[in-house]
Structure formats: structure tokens, C-alpha cells
């Protein structure tokens, strides 16, 4: 199940955090905190995409070699 982040819109219950994560199906609509029952809204959370670990600039650092075709059946290390 996907993990979503929610934020209380008003008062925060004594046992609650202002921002919390909740796992549920993508079609489910959550409008109240499951702990205190207060109104919540889904937060838009960005995600990062790591640099390509096998990009040509990272190959040597990761212990790989890049071979480039020079001729039919002939490759050279780059």
C-alpha cells in the first residue's frame, strides 16, 4: 500500500502529530485524523530521483568499465 502524508488543518489532538503518515489504497479519501477525528488534508510531497549510478561519469567510481564499439567485434575501453 502507498504511504501518504497528511497535515492537521486546525487543532491537533493531544496524542497526534501535526504531520503524520498513513498507508491506504490510492482510491481511499481520508478527511479526518484516525486518532483524534480532526480535519486533515493530504500534503503534496515531492520525491527525488537520484542521479543515474551507471551514468558514464560514475562508471569508473562504481568499478565498471565502459566499452565502445570500434569495429565489428572490436571494442575499446573508454
N, C-alpha and C positions, 0 to 999 in steps of 0.2 A: 504494500500500500504506500502511496505517496505521503510525504511528510509536508504539512503546510504550517505556516507561521501566522499567528493571529495576535491582535492587539486589542486590549480593552478600550472601549470608546469613552467610558465615564469612570465612575468609581471602581476601584479594584478591590475585590474581596480580600479578607484577612489571610486566606490560605492561597491566594493567587499571585501570579507574577503579572506585570503589565503586559509583557510579551511572552507567548508560550507557543510550543509546537504541538500539533495534533495530527495523528495519522488517520486518514479516512479515504474512502473511494473518491475518485475525481468528480463524480456526479453529485456527491453529497453537498448540501448547503448548510453551513454552520453559521448561526447568527447570535448564539448565546454561549457563554463560557460553560463548559461541562461541570465546573466546580461550583461557581457562585451563581450562575444563571444571568450574569450581567451581559449587556450587549457587547459584541466583539466584531471586528472587521478583519478580513483577510489582508495580510501585508503582502505587498509585491516585493519579492526578494530576487535580486539578480543572482546570477551564477557565473562563475568564472570558468573560462576554458584555458587550461594550461597550455603552454607552448608545446608544439609538437616535439616530443622527446627524440624522435628519429629524423628531425629536420637535418639537412646537410650540415648546418653549423654545429649540431650537437652529436653527430655520429662518433667522432673520434673520442670525445669525452665519455661516451657511453660504451666504448670498447668495440665499435663496429667500424667496418671499412666500406667506403663507397666505391663500387666498381662501375666504370663507364665503358660501354661497348665501343671499341676502336675499329674493329673489323668483324667479319663473320667468325664467331668462335673465339675472338681475341678481345680481352678486357684489360683495362689498366686501372690501377688504383688511383683514386683521386683524393 
